[in-house]
Amino acid sequence: MANELPGSLLVTFTRQGFMAQGLAAMRPRNAMILAFTPSLDTLRQLGMLRGVETYLMTFSADPDVTIENAVQYLKRHSRVSTGTKLIIVTDILSQDRLVDSIQLRTVN
């Protein structure tokens, strides 16, 4: 998906780094991976992966709030602008099990 959308960015949220490591292993040609984590140890570990930018951020209990906080952070730091396509890749808790999720969002 990232290779088909020029100028898009992959955004992931990870506590232990597994999702970001998996994305980096399948690294797209045209998109950076932006990995958010609440763990300083995970931040340091992910910093060694090629093509991955890491950010330290506390996660909300509500996944939509976490995503919105990340988008606002990226906007404040001029990493994204209006119209940027974000491919959100994460896992979410649904009925006591983790479900992989991919969302396409456009920055407003």
Residue frames relative to the residue before (quaternion, step in Angstrom):
aa qw qx qy qz dx dy dz
M 1.0000 0.0000 0.0000 0.0000 0.00 0.00 0.00
A 0.6673 0.5117 -0.3061 0.4463 3.59 0.90 -0.92
N 0.6556 0.5115 -0.3152 0.4573 3.59 1.04 -0.69
E 0.6753 0.4996 -0.2834 0.4627 3.59 1.20 -0.49
L 0.7246 0.3760 -0.2223 0.5331 3.60 1.24 -0.35
P 0.2751 -0.7909 0.5208 0.1659 3.61 -0.07 1.22
G 0.8169 0.2467 -0.1955 0.4834 3.56 -0.97 0.87
S 0.4994 0.6561 -0.4349 0.3619 3.58 1.25 0.06
L 0.2395 -0.7397 0.6112 0.1482 3.53 -1.34 0.38
L 0.3376 -0.6993 0.5876 0.2276 3.55 -1.12 0.68
V 0.0764 -0.7827 0.6175 0.0173 3.57 -0.88 0.97
T 0.0389 0.7992 -0.5984 0.0402 3.55 -0.89 0.94
F 0.2602 -0.7312 0.6144 0.1422 3.52 -1.29 0.53
T 0.0940 0.8232 -0.5448 0.1292 3.56 -0.62 1.10
R 0.3341 -0.7435 0.5473 0.1902 3.54 -0.97 0.87
Q 0.8054 0.2369 -0.1041 0.5332 3.57 0.97 -0.85
G 0.6020 -0.6225 0.3310 0.3749 3.57 1.26 -0.02
F 0.4674 0.7207 -0.4333 0.2727 3.59 1.20 -0.23
M 0.6620 0.5064 -0.3197 0.4508 3.60 0.88 -0.88
A 0.6688 0.4912 -0.2997 0.4708 3.61 0.91 -0.89
Q 0.6405 0.5177 -0.3271 0.4633 3.60 0.99 -0.76
G 0.6475 0.5171 -0.3117 0.4650 3.57 1.01 -0.79
L 0.6541 0.4988 -0.3102 0.4766 3.57 0.98 -0.81
A 0.6516 0.5179 -0.3133 0.4572 3.57 0.97 -0.85
A 0.6264 0.5412 -0.3347 0.4503 3.59 1.06 -0.70
M 0.7424 0.3134 -0.1855 0.5623 3.59 1.18 -0.62
R 0.0590 0.8806 -0.4695 0.0267 3.53 1.29 0.55
P 0.3538 -0.7305 0.5427 0.2161 3.56 -0.75 1.03
R 0.5972 -0.5915 0.4119 0.3518 3.56 -1.18 0.56
N 0.8380 0.2999 -0.0882 0.4473 3.56 0.85 -0.99
A 0.7401 0.4020 -0.2315 0.4869 3.63 1.15 0.01
M 0.3937 -0.6793 0.5697 0.2427 3.53 -1.06 0.84
I 0.3355 -0.6969 0.5947 0.2191 3.53 -1.29 0.47
L 0.1200 -0.7767 0.6169 0.0420 3.58 -0.74 1.09
A 0.0733 -0.8303 0.5522 -0.0171 3.57 -0.40 1.26
F 0.1571 -0.7742 0.6103 0.0591 3.54 -0.80 1.11
T 0.0608 0.7918 -0.6042 0.0664 3.55 -0.99 0.89
P 0.4011 -0.7024 0.5234 0.2681 3.59 -1.12 0.57
S 0.6593 0.5346 -0.2817 0.4475 3.60 1.30 -0.21
L 0.4322 -0.7035 0.5064 0.2487 3.56 -0.78 1.04
D 0.6307 0.5307 -0.3344 0.4569 3.61 1.02 -0.75
T 0.6610 0.4869 -0.3029 0.4840 3.59 0.97 -0.84
L 0.6005 0.5617 -0.3481 0.4503 3.59 1.02 -0.79
R 0.6836 0.4809 -0.2821 0.4711 3.59 0.87 -0.95
Q 0.6463 0.5268 -0.3123 0.4553 3.57 0.97 -0.86
L 0.7084 0.4668 -0.2627 0.4596 3.59 0.87 -0.97
G 0.5518 0.6350 -0.3789 0.3856 3.56 1.20 -0.47
M 0.6463 0.5291 -0.3106 0.4537 3.56 1.24 -0.35
L 0.5823 0.5914 -0.3739 0.4140 3.59 1.24 -0.21
R 0.4483 -0.6870 0.5064 0.2656 3.56 -0.91 0.92
G 0.8195 0.2461 -0.1910 0.4810 3.56 -0.97 0.88
V 0.6493 0.4879 -0.3157 0.4907 3.59 1.28 0.18
E 0.1452 -0.7405 0.6512 0.0808 3.55 -0.93 1.00
T 0.1840 -0.8160 0.5417 0.0825 3.58 -0.78 0.98
Y 0.0922 -0.7794 0.6194 0.0168 3.53 -1.16 0.76
L 0.3270 -0.7270 0.5743 0.1862 3.55 -1.03 0.87
M 0.1991 0.7754 -0.5714 0.1807 3.57 -0.71 1.09
T 0.4382 -0.6655 0.5387 0.2736 3.56 -1.05 0.79
F 0.3344 -0.7408 0.5495 0.1935 3.56 -0.97 0.87
S 0.3912 -0.6833 0.5689 0.2375 3.54 -1.18 0.69
A 0.5894 -0.5521 0.4440 0.3882 3.58 -1.23 0.31
D 0.6888 0.4199 -0.2525 0.5344 3.58 1.24 -0.50
P 0.4306 -0.7351 0.4563 0.2571 3.64 -0.49 1.13
D 0.6368 0.5340 -0.3388 0.4410 3.61 1.01 -0.74
V 0.6315 0.5132 -0.3288 0.4793 3.59 1.06 -0.72
T 0.6303 0.5324 -0.3286 0.4596 3.59 0.98 -0.80
I 0.6611 0.4956 -0.3041 0.4741 3.58 0.91 -0.90
E 0.6686 0.4975 -0.3054 0.4606 3.59 0.87 -0.90
N 0.6283 0.5263 -0.3343 0.4654 3.60 1.01 -0.76
A 0.6529 0.5118 -0.3101 0.4644 3.58 0.99 -0.82
V 0.6465 0.5112 -0.3173 0.4691 3.59 0.94 -0.86
Q 0.6576 0.5013 -0.3107 0.4688 3.60 0.92 -0.87
Y 0.6183 0.5358 -0.3366 0.4662 3.60 1.02 -0.77
L 0.6817 0.4908 -0.2847 0.4620 3.58 0.87 -0.98
K 0.6350 0.5152 -0.3268 0.4739 3.60 1.06 -0.70
R 0.6575 0.5214 -0.3103 0.4467 3.60 0.90 -0.94
H 0.7481 0.3709 -0.2009 0.5123 3.57 1.06 -0.74
S 0.4859 -0.7214 0.3877 0.3051 3.57 1.29 0.51
R 0.3694 0.7262 -0.4947 0.3023 3.57 1.06 0.73
V 0.7647 0.1278 -0.0886 0.6253 3.56 1.26 -0.52
S 0.1515 -0.7634 0.6182 0.1104 3.54 -1.26 0.36
T 0.7225 -0.4090 0.3142 0.4605 3.55 -1.30 0.15
G 0.7781 0.3179 -0.2567 0.4771 3.55 -0.90 0.98
T 0.5055 0.6427 -0.4352 0.3769 3.60 1.20 -0.25
K 0.3308 -0.7308 0.5658 0.1907 3.56 -0.96 0.91
L 0.1005 -0.7846 0.6112 0.0264 3.56 -0.86 1.05
I 0.1701 -0.7463 0.6363 0.0957 3.53 -0.88 0.98
I 0.1659 -0.8063 0.5660 0.0445 3.55 -0.34 1.32
V 0.0077 -0.7925 0.6079 -0.0474 3.57 -0.60 1.19
T 0.2589 0.7622 -0.5491 0.2248 3.56 -0.56 1.14
D 0.3433 -0.6738 0.5777 0.3073 3.52 -1.30 -0.15
I 0.1582 -0.7878 0.5918 0.0650 3.53 -1.05 0.78
L 0.4713 -0.6558 0.5134 0.2904 3.53 -1.18 0.59
S 0.0826 0.7824 -0.6087 0.1025 3.56 -0.74 1.11
Q 0.8372 -0.1133 0.0275 0.5344 3.55 -0.60 1.17
D 0.7214 -0.4911 0.2249 0.4334 3.55 0.81 1.14
R 0.7095 0.3458 -0.3061 0.5323 3.61 1.06 0.61
L 0.4924 -0.6546 0.4911 0.2963 3.55 -1.21 0.56
V 0.0852 -0.7787 0.6215 0.0118 3.54 -0.96 0.97
D 0.4057 -0.7007 0.5295 0.2532 3.58 -0.83 0.98
S 0.0829 -0.8090 0.5817 -0.0161 3.53 -0.99 0.90
I 0.0419 -0.7552 0.6535 0.0293 3.57 -1.09 0.80
Q 0.0120 -0.7877 0.6148 -0.0362 3.55 -0.83 1.07
L 0.2227 -0.7260 0.6309 0.1593 3.54 -1.16 0.63
R 0.0293 0.7927 -0.6064 0.0561 3.57 -0.70 1.11
T 0.2570 -0.7265 0.6160 0.1635 3.52 -1.23 0.61
V 0.4475 -0.6972 0.4902 0.2709 3.58 -0.80 1.02
N 0.2892 -0.7533 0.5713 0.1502 3.57 -0.91 1.01
